[in-house]
Amino acid sequence: MPNSLNIRNPFRQDMMARQFDALVNCYVNQHRDLIRDGFRNLGNSWATGFWRGYDDVIPSERWDRGSKQTFAWACYRAGKAVRALEGDNPKYPPETSIRRHIVTGAPQ
């Protein structure tokens, strides 16, 4: 099934292509495993991979050949592709103040 945003899927391998499309569709449909109550959900590994790609936290050149054969890479690429489509106005910018509050207990 193609993704809802008509983003070119960079994967030829069936399972990797499906993972990529599934993440893009979850983003469009605001699936609770990816977006919960209007905020990023970081409670599972594939969502974390997606948001790392969305923020470009780990540069693509740091992924070695073996890592690029994993579902984590497909999640990362999906996040990166969605963010590239949004341009300069990300729909879900990083919530650094919320993370700081959770980690340190500092007031928001």
Rosetta blueprint (number, residue, H / E / L):
1 M L
2 P L
3 N L
4 S L
5 L L
6 N L
7 I L
8 R L
9 N L
10 P L
11 F L
12 R L
13 Q L
14 D H
15 M H
16 M H
17 A H
18 R H
19 Q H
20 F H
21 D H
22 A H
23 L H
24 V H
25 N H
26 C H
27 Y H
28 V H
29 N L
30 Q L
31 H L
32 R L
33 D L
34 L L
35 I E
36 R E
37 D L
38 G L
39 F E
40 R E
41 N L
42 L L
43 G L
44 N L
45 S H
46 W H
47 A H
48 T H
49 G H
50 F H
51 W H
52 R H
53 G H
54 Y H
55 D H
56 D L
57 V L
58 I L
59 P L
60 S H
61 E H
62 R H
63 W L
64 D L
65 R L
66 G L
67 S H
68 K H
69 Q H
70 T L
71 F H
72 A H
73 W H
74 A H
75 C H
76 Y H
77 R H
78 A H
79 G H
80 K H
81 A H
82 V H
83 R H
84 A H
85 L H
86 E H
87 G L
88 D L
89 N L
90 P L
91 K L
92 Y L
93 P L
94 P L
95 E L
96 T H
97 S H
98 I H
99 R H
100 R H
101 H H
102 I H
103 V H
104 T H
105 G L
106 A L
107 P L
108 Q L
